[in-house]
């Protein structure tokens, strides 16, 4: 039996955070707490307008679980009561946290994972004019990994400006579905010459079949195109990586997290676990989750940011085993893939 507490939080953003779909000045979060005696489990989510979610709607959905939670709702039953999305994820994470605290262990132990280690996260440069993004890149050039928001028109100028002002940083890009099909091949080839590591969701999800028909000089990552494990087979031949956020409507929730990882490896998406590039233990694989507006709740359940590496040489350093290469469905001639670790 668990008592449900729902709390809305609004966190001011330093300035304005802008992507191709709009801008915001606050990060609006829904926090869920489940109390059972002296034990309290917590989870949170960020409703996404892209998936027709609002704070009010998510709160109402979570509120509908008050009676089932009192009656003993567990993680497995939750999957059948709510669709994948922000509301289910917040409750799912709270249930994991509650059970782990009852058992006196961390969630990663409850899930049968290895202890999470500190990892590098990307610092995101908000969408702006090329001169303003150049200035932002100069201010943040000390970060080794920068993520750049794009919008379609003028993107090559934006990326060139950032690259010039952050020459030593690895750069990953996120177009948030803002490109047209005609842009993919020429733009990605130009981006490859700027040593760009990753291009995320260039085309609208409804149009991404075109990615299988065009050459792209930079590996492409799916975000909005991947909703649940059932979508993975649809990504093969179009994408090189998948970005999964548990608190977005695309998520299956932490309860289905490990099956998702297994499905990803089955479909040939390469995952890794070790930053030191010395070992890769398939049992230890855990998909990296892009950090959004989390403070500490995500860290408690082992959610970390995607880590990008590239080139055959580094792949060989990570994967010294031909058995693993066969298992992943990749051969030694593979030139680029994305490697995430936890």
HELIX and SHEET records of a PDB file:
HELIX    1   1 UNK A   49  UNK A   51  5                                   3    
HELIX    2   2 UNK A   55  UNK A   63  1                                   9    
HELIX    3   3 UNK A   66  UNK A   70  1                                   5    
HELIX    4   4 UNK A   75  UNK A   81  1                                   7    
HELIX    5   5 UNK A   86  UNK A  102  1                                  17    
HELIX    6   6 UNK A  107  UNK A  110  1                                   4    
HELIX    7   7 UNK A  130  UNK A  139  1                                  10    
HELIX    8   8 UNK A  155  UNK A  165  1                                  11    
HELIX    9   9 UNK A  181  UNK A  193  1                                  13    
HELIX   10  10 UNK A  205  UNK A  212  5                                   8    
HELIX   11  11 UNK A  229  UNK A  231  5                                   3    
HELIX   12  12 UNK A  232  UNK A  235  1                                   4    
HELIX   13  13 UNK A  254  UNK A  256  5                                   3    
HELIX   14  14 UNK A  257  UNK A  266  1                                  10    
HELIX   15  15 UNK A  282  UNK A  284  5                                   3    
HELIX   16  16 UNK A  297  UNK A  300  1                                   4    
HELIX   17  17 UNK A  312  UNK A  318  1                                   7    
HELIX   18  18 UNK A  322  UNK A  328  1                                   7    
SHEET    1   A 3 UNK A   3  UNK A  19  0                                        
SHEET    2   A 3 UNK A  22  UNK A  36 -1                                        
SHEET    3   A 3 UNK A  39  UNK A  45 -1                                        
SHEET    1   B 6 UNK A 123  UNK A 125  0                                        
SHEET    2   B 6 UNK A 145  UNK A 149  1                                        
SHEET    3   B 6 UNK A 170  UNK A 174  1                                        
SHEET    4   B 6 UNK A 196  UNK A 200  1                                        
SHEET    5   B 6 UNK A 220  UNK A 222  1                                        
SHEET    6   B 6 UNK A 241  UNK A 242  1                                        
END                                                                             
